Each structure stands twice: as C-alpha cells, then as structure tokens.
Amino acid sequence: MAYCCNSFAQDTPRRTIVAGTVSFSGIGISTEWNAQKRFTVETAVNFGPSYEVDDDAFFNTALAYPVYRRPALRFSVTPRIYLDGRKQVQGGHVEPYLGLHIAYVTKPFSDYGGTTDAWLFHLHAGMRQMLSRRVLFNAHLGIGRGVNGDTGEGSMYPAFNVLIGYVLVK
C-alpha cells in the first residue's frame, strides 16, 4: 500500500517504497516491492487488534473492544496486479488493482481467554491515490477466510480496509 503514484506513463517501472501506515489493521510499516511493471508485492508488520475465529463466525475483536484491550502483531504479504490505465481525478491519479492478502496475526500480548492466533486470506479489488507528495490513500473490498491457528476451524468474512500512509522512502 506504499506505492507513490507518479505521472509517468503506465510503462514506467514502479518504485519500491516504504511507508508508515494507519488502518483498520492497526499501525505499522509496509514495503511494496516492484516485481514487474504492473505487479508488486507488499510486506507489512502492524500492531493492532487480535482476532477470534471459530467454525461459524469471524469476529474482529477490535469491533468488540478498543484496540488497546487485545493488541497483537500482524505479519502480511499482499501480491497485487495493477489494472491498465490510471484514472485522472481531482487531486491526483487513482490506480485500481486486484490483490491477495495473506496475514498471520499473533495471539494477544495479554491472556484474554479463547483468543488465539489466526491466518487471514482474502481476495480483493482496491484503489490507491496519492493525496499529496508523501501521503497516500488506499481502500479495498473483497471476500476472505479466517482460520483459527490452534484448531484449524475457519469461516468466510467480508474483507475491507481503508489505509492512510506516509511515504518514508521512495
């Protein structure tokens, strides 16, 4: 989610950049690696909510408790393919993409009975836009599956995220 949208032609190779981020997934740092002209891989580490997954429900504990009540670490990898053509909008370019998010969320740092580690997988469509030279906006919507790290039980869930990032290194 940390790619700087520039005004060069679509054929221009993407830059690998690092950004500090704030999103529903927590506060973290991400690096989006340039793999090809339209293909990137983002790696990220976030400090945010823990998750509870069982066989018929998926609950993001951040929705039930403030983030500080069940903090955990989240490690993720997200390959993305950017779709042809940037759309010019007021304030900059919007870049649509398709992505596959794979994340491992640790158990909470404190014992909260029943909350375990979790694997999260989701396929999503998203868009990214630079709000200024260093600030980016990213949003996506898709479908996912959460898997309990202890029992292997899992369930489907709607996947969405909104992220604001500050580009640290271009």
C-alpha positions in Angstrom: 0.0 0.0 0.0 3.0 2.1 0.0 3.5 3.0 -3.7 3.9 6.5 -4.9 1.6 7.2 -7.8 3.5 9.4 -10.2 2.5 11.0 -13.5 4.8 8.9 -15.7 3.3 6.6 -18.4 1.9 3.2 -17.3 5.1 1.5 -18.7 7.3 3.2 -16.2 8.5 0.6 -13.7 7.1 1.1 -10.2 9.4 2.1 -7.4 10.0 0.1 -4.2 9.0 2.4 -1.3 8.5 2.2 2.4 5.6 3.8 4.3 4.3 4.2 7.8 0.6 3.3 7.8 -2.6 3.6 9.9 -5.6 1.4 9.0 -8.3 -0.9 10.4 -5.4 -3.4 10.7 -3.5 -1.2 13.1 -0.4 1.0 13.0 2.5 -0.3 11.0 5.1 -0.1 8.4 5.0 -1.6 4.9 7.2 -2.0 1.9 5.9 -2.5 -1.6 8.4 -4.3 -3.8 8.4 -3.8 -7.5 8.2 -7.1 -9.2 7.2 -6.0 -12.8 5.6 -3.0 -14.4 2.1 -3.8 -13.1 2.9 -6.4 -10.4 4.1 -5.6 -6.9 4.4 -7.5 -3.6 3.7 -5.7 -0.3 5.1 -6.9 3.0 3.9 -5.3 6.2 4.1 -5.5 10.0 1.3 -4.0 12.0 0.5 -3.5 15.7 -3.3 -3.8 16.1 -6.3 -5.9 17.1 -6.2 -9.6 17.7 -8.8 -11.9 16.1 -11.1 -14.7 17.2 -12.1 -17.3 14.6 -14.4 -20.3 15.0 -16.2 -22.6 12.6 -19.3 -20.5 12.1 -18.3 -16.9 12.9 -15.5 -14.5 12.4 -15.1 -11.7 14.9 -12.6 -8.9 14.7 -12.1 -8.2 18.4 -11.3 -4.6 17.6 -15.0 -4.2 16.8 -15.9 -5.5 20.3 -13.1 -4.0 22.3 -10.9 -1.0 21.9 -7.6 -1.9 20.1 -5.5 -1.5 23.3 -7.6 -4.2 25.1 -6.4 -7.0 22.8 -3.3 -5.9 20.9 -1.4 -8.3 18.7 1.2 -8.3 15.9 0.1 -8.9 12.2 2.6 -10.0 9.5 1.3 -9.9 6.0 2.2 -10.4 2.3 0.0 -9.0 -0.5 0.8 -9.6 -4.1 -1.0 -7.1 -6.4 -1.6 -6.6 -10.1 -2.4 -3.1 -11.2 -5.1 -2.8 -13.8 -4.5 -0.9 -17.1 -5.0 2.8 -17.1 -4.9 5.3 -14.3 -7.9 7.5 -13.9 -7.2 11.2 -13.5 -9.3 12.7 -10.7 -9.1 15.9 -8.8 -6.0 15.7 -6.5 -4.1 13.0 -8.4 -4.2 9.6 -10.1 -6.3 6.7 -8.9 -4.8 3.3 -9.5 -7.2 0.3 -9.4 -5.7 -3.2 -8.6 -6.5 -6.8 -7.6 -4.8 -8.3 -4.6 -4.5 -11.4 -2.5 -3.8 -10.6 1.2 -2.2 -13.3 3.3 -1.7 -12.5 7.0 -0.7 -14.1 10.3 -2.0 -12.5 13.4 -0.4 -13.5 16.7 -2.2 -14.2 20.0 -2.8 -11.1 22.0 0.0 -10.0 24.2 -2.2 -10.5 27.3 -4.3 -13.5 28.1 -7.9 -12.9 27.1 -9.3 -16.4 27.2 -10.1 -18.1 23.9 -8.4 -15.6 21.5 -5.8 -17.5 19.5 -3.5 -16.7 16.6 -5.2 -16.6 13.2 -4.4 -16.9 9.5 -6.3 -14.5 7.2 -6.7 -14.8 3.5 -8.6 -12.5 1.3 -9.0 -11.7 -2.4 -9.9 -8.1 -3.0 -10.3 -5.2 -5.5 -8.8 -1.9 -4.5 -7.7 1.5 -5.4 -4.8 3.8 -4.4 -4.4 7.5 -4.7 -1.7 9.9 -3.6 -3.3 12.7 -1.5 -0.1 14.7 -1.5 3.6 14.1 -2.4 4.1 11.9 0.7 0.5 10.9 1.8 -1.4 8.1 0.2 -4.9 6.7 0.5 -5.7 3.1 -0.2 -9.0 1.2 0.1 -10.1 -2.3 -0.9 -13.2 -4.6 -0.7 -13.4 -8.4 -1.2 -14.1 -11.7 0.4 -11.9 -13.6 2.9 -11.4 -16.6 5.0 -10.1 -16.6 8.6 -8.5 -19.8 10.0 -8.0 -20.4 13.7 -4.3 -21.0 14.3 -5.0 -23.6 17.1 -7.9 -25.6 15.8 -7.8 -25.1 12.1 -11.5 -24.1 12.1 -12.4 -21.2 9.9 -15.1 -19.1 8.2 -15.7 -16.6 5.5 -15.9 -12.9 6.0 -16.3 -9.6 4.1 -12.8 -8.1 3.7 -12.4 -4.4 3.6 -9.8 -1.9 4.7 -9.0 1.8 4.5 -5.5 2.9 4.9 -3.6 6.2 5.1 0.1 6.0 4.6 3.1 8.4 4.9 5.8 7.6 2.4 9.2 7.4 4.3 11.5 6.2 1.5 11.0 6.3 -2.3 
